[in-house]
Amino acid sequence: MSTTPKVSVIIPVYNVEKYIERCLESVIHQTLKEIEIIIINDGSSDSTSKKIEKFLGDNRVIYIKTENKGQSAARNKGLQIAKGEYVGFVDSDDYIDLDFYEKLYKRIKETNSDIAAASIVRHHGTFEKWRVNYDLNKTTTDKNEMFKLVKYPNQSYVWNKIYKKEFLNSINFEFKEGVFYEDILALYYLLLNCKKLTTVTGTNYYYMVNEGISTVKGKQTKKKIQDCYNNQKETILGIIKNNIVIPKKEYFIKKKEIKFLNFPILKIKENLKTKKELFLLFNLIPIFYIKQTNLTLIKIFLKRLFSISKIDSHVLIYFLFLRLNVKYKSKVSVPIINESGINCTKRNVKLIASLTTFPDRINSVATTIKTIMNQTVKADEINLYLAVEQFPNKENGLPTELLKLKDFGLQIKFCNDIKSYKKIIPALKEYKNDIIITFDDDIYYEKDTIEALYNSYLKNPKVIQANRIWHIELKENKVIPKDKSFLYWNEESYKTPSFFNTIIGCGGVLYPPNSLSEMVLDEEKFKSIIPTQDDIWLWGMAVLAGSKIQLNKGYSSNLITVENTQNSGLCKLNNKKNKGISGKDGFNIMVQNYPEILEILKKEE
């Protein structure tokens, strides 16, 4: 455009082939013509790109393709290049009235406001209703009135508004990347810094609830639920700190919800102002409203009354104090490998996937290896270490299905029998300056296992990343593993790197180069003191090297085991019945042999 656009419209796009044309038609044909339309294609894999091509003849359209990094990153990219006097956002499965930007632009200029907001109509199937309806134009500089007018925090949307670009630049505004429900944080920050806000009548933003399309409108995941809670908590606490008045009900946020067969049994809502929690039976009937400091007995009671947890290929159900342990059949399909299972481009620091197996599982380990080859981020090498003592004929006699994987990048290597330590000790000797990711031999690994670990490593390259941990504590100079209810999934408590986070190897563990003490290779030592607890040995060697361990936040802790693999393994050996070494004994064996570990833990405690 030859002149500065009046409004830059930023549209992040990801796999919306059914809706993108309607969205772009509503923006292209705005009655305000002096706009630039910035489309950020966030790595769409469907026919979205083809649908966008028909609009590229308009010289106001700027089209950028990026790899998939999420909506926040796409919006931030748009903000970096936006040249407009004002900025607006449209989600790619929504649409707007044709006079939307004309009316917002006229109003924000007249009032010299930082933000102008329009009405919202919510569509869900054939139903529609107002989410926000402005029947009067209002302008305010009062902070309480601003929050009231936009109905924050109940309606925390950034896209039914336009923002003065000068205002955004002055507060260094950008969206927080890597989280869901980022609008909650963004709009709070914008309102907190806004000096003047105005509302606009007679034009609407149409918010479409298209299940499975939008990242937040689709199926809920553990990370989405946790991000929503974290973002709500952060903003409500900020509202309280800044003495902003909001309706009393908005101080309540959903902390947890328990369902059975998708039917809500119990909802726990946290009041961030009174520091109490409300327990609602069937999401409707209040049964407790108590201070957070008095919750322990109530939570234990409710957990025993009814709870459900997935652990590996089992579901544990408590109902009326009875425990039912149910096995469920895996829905995971084994990927078909018809292309290289390893990375084909050079990395400065290689990613080495390392695992081992033994005769009882040699016929099933190919299934696990296929899931490692089918990753969204591939390893540079995949090495299977086998003991010569267990496979004296080496590759002769190995299953054909396993040997075929050599054509797709698998390397089969032979070493001495050091039991489960084979998955890492040979790799540490061979790849001292590379990243090693260890896997167990009996798991269907999710496609983003390596990607999740590697992304966490890039953010904190000195920390060991694990998809499962066990948290420990010190009592009277003894290392005590916490109750198993803290096993694997207590993300909020244990998301920060710590020596008190210990490794559980089956979920996948990423070891940065030189993150373990050189003593880790002392085979005589680990074979004599702790021969069947390699994860505890590796934890101790990490502590001695000064390497903390971090739970990879947001990654699923519920692993699906390969069928017919659970009749043997270390979990069967390491119990009192079989005279193995328990986890509690293993930690204290390490501390007795390496008292420096205890001193390091005391310093962090």
PyMOL commands that set and color helices and strands:
alter all, ss='L'
color gray80, all
select helices_A, chain A and resi 20-28+48-53+71-81+100-111+143-149+165-170+182-193+222-241+248-251+292-294+296-305+359-361+365-373+400-408+419-423+425-430+449-459+484-486+491-494+505-507+518-521+523-529+534-544+570-573+583-593+595-604
alter helices_A, ss='H'
color red, helices_A
select strands_A, chain A and resi 7-13+35-42+61-66+86-89+95-96+115-124+127-132+139-140+161-164+197-208+252-260+263-271+276-281+285-291+306-311+314-319+322-327+351-356+381-387+410-415+435-438+443-444+464-466+469-475+478-481+501-503+509-511+549-551+560-561
alter strands_A, ss='S'
color yellow, strands_A
deselect
rebuild
show_as cartoon
